[in-house]
Amino acid sequence: MLKYSVIFFLKDQNKDVLRFMKDMYELFSSRPDSFEMIVIANGTGGFLKNMLTGDPEFAGKIKAFEMSNKASQAVCLKSIMNECNGEFFVVSGSYQQLMPESYVKLLDARDDDTDIISPWRQHRFDPSIYKMQSTVFNAWVRWITGFNMHDLSCNVRIFRREVLERTDLYGNMYRFLPVFSALRGFKNKEVKCEHFKGHGEPRKARAGFYHLSIYLSRIIDIFTLYFNTSFIKKPLRFFSSIGIISIVISITINFILFLQKIFYGQNMALRPMFILAIFLLVVGVQSAGMGLLGEIIVFTHGRRKREYIIEKII
Amino acid sequence: MDRANEIMDLSIVVPLYNECENVPELYGKIKSELEKLPLTYEIIFIDDGSTDGTWDVIEKLKANHPALKAIKFRHNCGQTSAMVAGFNYASGEIIVTLDGDLQNDPSDISILLEKIKEGYDIVSGWRKERKDHFSRVLPSRIANAVISVATGVKLHDYGCTLKAYRAECIKQLHAYGEMHRFFPALASMTGARVTEIPVKHHPRKHGTSKYGFDRIFKVFSDILAMSLIIRFSSTPLKGFVFCAIPFLFLTFCFGLMGCLAVLLDFTKGKDTIFFIATALSGMGVIHLITLGVIGELVVSTSDLTHTRLPETTKKTITIGKDQGGSN
């Protein structure tokens, strides 16, 4: 069993990745712990092959995996997990995010009590509009989950193999690994790090905003996270709260209309508000029905998922 | 986890959460009670991620009493999970659960066992004279009445942790969330025979109660979920059609009124509103029935079949070495 599996996601055809990997190789070689280098080409297999044939000496030092189609980071990690021999996984994207000394700091922060370490980039070299977006995103996640995490946008993580085995990571949820692991009782640590400046010359600034679909998918991710943290085993609580609110409003409207009919003689059925009341009643009952369906799914299909993690038996 | 070779007569499962002051006394009391019985037994403590050093106390106790078994959770997972972990680990033919706060009296265990011997599968304790504040007793009374009606299993005290189960009844249940209250109701789905018996109740000595007032909404939401699961989880379409009937009635009424409005013209031309209402509630009917069909699909694809307990286990089993029931 090795100490570290150093894993890179190669999502973009980024020419600097070879240099990044070599730097990391140097960094880990200078440390006493054993390690292995792994690169996952996610839809960039041809690019990786070309790059490695150009440098056969380094190619011998790394294990490369090619994903047949564009899979999310969570799926990549889960599928190569059994090929990795490290006790700890050190995961990075294809761009270098942190200064080398920050990597050392992260590795030194590891102790027996910590299960997952995430960096918190301090002086970011990004346009202020990016930083602002990232701040809003992280604050939102903090508010929803109640966990004190500051930099989920950075994809560098160091975690125990067990963390990946015991969390149900899927879809776009790799970003939220610290949250998922905290929900399962793993101990998080956040370490203040320096954002990577670039080699020599400062990095080029990118455009101010992401594509609209990215914002949409982030919002959906956060909603998924919210549902995962609060209601995954009790869907009826979520749906019945919507249903109850909607039914209560519907009954109130009908009651007011009824009073107006009695005291003012207004015809109840001919008013648009009446349609609204009926509509809300239908919505309320339907969402309660959805909740019931959710409960049935959890009850009949959730048996394989154990809710507790045993630390020790004596 | 697999300890099939050592079969006991009795397993005591005690979920503990921040009960460090109570643990030694509790263990002593249970042990002295069980020594009086002619049974082989084991005591299993489950530390549900306590933060007050309960685990250290358990480890110290284990050093003096090697027979004690204990499970430690990585974090607080809730009483249901603690009990399920205990059930999975237990190797006794009969499992008794007990509260960790000394409010249950271990001397009642023998009374529960008597009832099990009579042939019941689950015996629930009933704290007839509760030593709690009125503000806790009243909501609990209401909740018990509602659960009894909703699930069809009538018990006075669902909240009492002191219960005895025949192992094969409880081990096959799928329990999650905060279902520990509903174990008897859940087990009755599989044909278990449930009864209750009055037990003693003591006021709390150490520590504080772990329950808050906000539980009421949650408990009632759970009761609703539970009663729906018990009634409809094997036949969801039935449940949804049941929900759709009022809407079917509404659709019919609105449609009739719309037709009358057109024929008799008592709304002075404003009859479209009736048809909109008809369409809305009709949509509700269709949607609910569709949900029911999806529900049937979900149930039929699941590997959980609502098996009844085999008839052999319903025999009155004898417990204790002297009666030759088990080794």
Contacts between the chains, C-beta under 8 A, distances in Angstrom:
chain1	res1	chain2	res2	distance
A	184	B	74	7.3
A	184	B	75	7.3
A	185	B	49	6.8
A	185	B	73	7.3
A	185	B	74	3.7
A	185	B	75	2.7
A	185	B	76	7.9
A	185	B	77	7.7
A	186	B	74	7.4
A	233	B	176	5.4
A	233	B	177	4.8
A	234	B	177	5.2
A	234	B	221	7.3
A	234	B	222	7.4
A	234	B	225	6.9
A	236	B	221	6.1
A	236	B	224	6.6
A	236	B	225	4.4
A	236	B	228	7.7
A	237	B	218	7.1
A	237	B	221	4.8
A	237	B	225	8.0
A	240	B	221	5.9
A	240	B	224	6.8
A	267	B	267	7.8
A	269	B	257	7.1
A	269	B	273	6.7
A	269	B	274	6.9
A	269	B	277	7.7
A	270	B	267	6.1
A	270	B	270	5.3
A	270	B	273	5.7
A	271	B	273	7.9
A	272	B	273	7.6
A	274	B	273	7.3
A	274	B	277	7.2
A	275	B	273	6.5
A	275	B	276	5.5
A	275	B	277	6.1
A	275	B	280	7.0
A	278	B	250	7.5
A	278	B	277	5.3
A	278	B	280	5.2
A	278	B	281	6.3
A	279	B	280	5.7
A	281	B	284	7.9
A	282	B	247	7.1
A	282	B	280	5.7
A	282	B	281	6.4
A	282	B	283	6.7
A	282	B	284	3.9
A	282	B	287	7.8
A	285	B	243	6.2
A	285	B	247	7.2
A	285	B	284	6.4
A	285	B	288	7.0
A	286	B	284	6.5
A	286	B	287	5.4
A	286	B	288	6.8
A	286	B	291	7.6
A	288	B	243	7.9
A	289	B	240	6.2
A	289	B	243	6.1
A	289	B	287	7.7
A	289	B	288	5.5
A	289	B	291	4.9
A	290	B	291	6.9
A	291	B	225	7.9
A	292	B	225	7.8
A	292	B	228	5.3
A	292	B	232	7.4
A	292	B	236	7.7
A	292	B	239	6.8
A	292	B	240	7.8
A	292	B	291	7.9
A	292	B	295	7.8
A	293	B	236	7.3
A	293	B	291	5.5
A	293	B	294	6.4
A	293	B	295	5.4
A	293	B	298	7.1
A	295	B	225	4.9
A	295	B	228	6.5
A	295	B	229	5.9
A	296	B	229	7.0
A	296	B	232	7.5
A	296	B	233	5.4
A	296	B	236	5.6
A	296	B	295	5.6
A	296	B	298	5.8
A	296	B	299	6.6
A	297	B	298	5.3
A	298	B	176	7.1
A	299	B	174	6.6
A	299	B	229	5.3
A	299	B	233	5.6
A	299	B	304	7.6
A	300	B	233	6.7
A	300	B	298	6.2
A	300	B	299	5.7
A	300	B	302	3.6
A	300	B	304	4.9
A	301	B	298	7.2
A	301	B	301	8.0
A	301	B	302	5.4
A	301	B	304	7.8
A	302	B	174	7.4
A	302	B	176	6.3
A	303	B	174	4.9
A	303	B	303	7.6
A	303	B	304	6.1
A	307	B	77	5.7
A	307	B	78	7.5
A	307	B	80	7.8
A	307	B	81	4.7
A	307	B	84	7.8
A	307	B	176	5.7
A	308	B	73	5.5
A	308	B	74	8.0
A	308	B	77	4.0
A	308	B	81	3.9
A	308	B	82	7.3
A	308	B	84	7.3
A	308	B	85	5.6
A	309	B	73	6.6
A	309	B	74	4.3
A	309	B	75	7.4
A	309	B	77	7.6
A	310	B	71	5.7
A	310	B	72	7.0
A	310	B	73	6.4
A	310	B	74	7.3
A	310	B	85	6.5
A	311	B	72	4.8
A	311	B	73	6.4
A	311	B	74	4.5
A	312	B	71	7.5
A	312	B	72	4.3
A	313	B	1	8.0
A	313	B	69	7.5
A	313	B	70	7.2
A	313	B	71	5.2
A	313	B	72	7.5
A	313	B	89	7.3
A	314	B	58	7.8
A	314	B	59	7.0
A	314	B	62	5.5
A	314	B	68	8.0
A	314	B	69	7.2
A	314	B	70	5.1
A	314	B	72	7.9
